[in-house]
Amino acid sequence: MSNLKLINDSCMEQEVDAIVNAANKYLAAGGGICGAIFNKAGYMELTHACSQVNTPLQDGEAAITPALRRHTQTGQLSLKS
C-alpha cells in the first residue's frame, strides 16, 4: 500500500533520496526548480558534475550526480531528463 503526504514547503529543504529534474537533456543550469537545485547543490560543483555526463540524454535516459552541498539521505542527487 502506498502513502501520499502533501508538504507545503520548499522541495530544496526536504531530506529525500533523490531529486528528479526533467529540465533539459543537456543537464544545464536553468531557472525555476532546476535553478534551485543548482543553487542548493553548489552551482559550479553541479555544473562540473553534469559536464562529466555524455549529453544530450535521450528520452528515458537518466544521469546520477553527487549531492554536493545538497543534503540527502543517500548522499546522491539524481537528475533525470
Phi and psi in degrees as a GROMACS rama.xvg file:
@    title "Ramachandran Plot"
@    xaxis  label "Phi"
@    yaxis  label "Psi"
@TYPE xy
-97.9351  152.106  SER-2
-119.163  144.929  ASN-3
-121.075  128.801  LEU-4
-125.606  124.078  LYS-5
-93.4161  130.806  LEU-6
-124.845  126.385  ILE-7
-98.6735  81.2806  ASN-8
-162.577  173.609  ASP-9
-70.0629  133.496  SER-10
-66.0722  -20.4478  CYS-11
-77.1162  -11.74  MET-12
-100.522  4.02391  GLU-13
-90.8152  143.183  GLN-14
-90.3638  102.781  GLU-15
-128.629  164.746  VAL-16
-79.6526  -27.9482  ASP-17
-157.325  156.334  ALA-18
-121.144  128.383  ILE-19
-101.586  124.475  VAL-20
-127.518  115.606  ASN-21
-103.264  34.0817  ALA-22
-67.6494  -48.6463  ALA-23
-162.505  156.131  ASN-24
-77.493  -5.41398  LYS-25
-99.4488  -0.45156  TYR-26
56.3527  33.6423  LEU-27
-89.2256  149.635  ALA-28
-62.4944  148.368  ALA-29
-148.62  -152.232  GLY-30
-104.965  -172.1  GLY-31
60.2126  -138.64  GLY-32
-61.452  -40.0341  ILE-33
-57.2576  -46.8297  CYS-34
-63.2655  -38.7575  GLY-35
-64.7833  -39.3475  ALA-36
-62.2083  -48.1045  ILE-37
-63.3008  -41.9442  PHE-38
-63.6002  -43.2178  ASN-39
-71.0637  -38.7662  LYS-40
-77.7975  -23.7317  ALA-41
109.892  106.411  GLY-42
-53.4427  -53.6537  TYR-43
-66.4552  -40.8729  MET-44
-65.3033  -44.8902  GLU-45
-71.71  -35.3832  LEU-46
-60.0826  -42.967  THR-47
-64.0647  -46.2761  HIS-48
-60.2184  -41.8973  ALA-49
-68.9518  -29.346  CYS-50
-70.3346  -15.5979  SER-51
-82.1644  -9.67756  GLN-52
-90.0816  138.61  VAL-53
-74.3925  101.046  ASN-54
-109.99  160.816  THR-55
-77.8318  146.14  PRO-56
-74.499  145.868  LEU-57
-88.2435  159.413  GLN-58
-52.1448  129.966  ASP-59
90.74  -12.2319  GLY-60
-81.308  158.281  GLU-61
-139.108  156.456  ALA-62
-130.718  144.822  ALA-63
-119.759  129.586  ILE-64
-119.403  165.052  THR-65
-64.0273  157.432  PRO-66
-72.4529  -25.4251  ALA-67
56.9487  -121.723  LEU-68
-80.8902  -8.96939  ARG-69
-81.8643  114.989  ARG-70
-77.2039  122.161  HIS-71
-130.378  168.419  THR-72
-65.8739  -37.811  GLN-73
-100.239  -9.60677  THR-74
82.6279  11.3578  GLY-75
-126.613  148.936  GLN-76
-114.758  122.339  LEU-77
-99.4383  126.165  SER-78
-113.847  123.111  LEU-79
-117.954  142.148  LYS-80
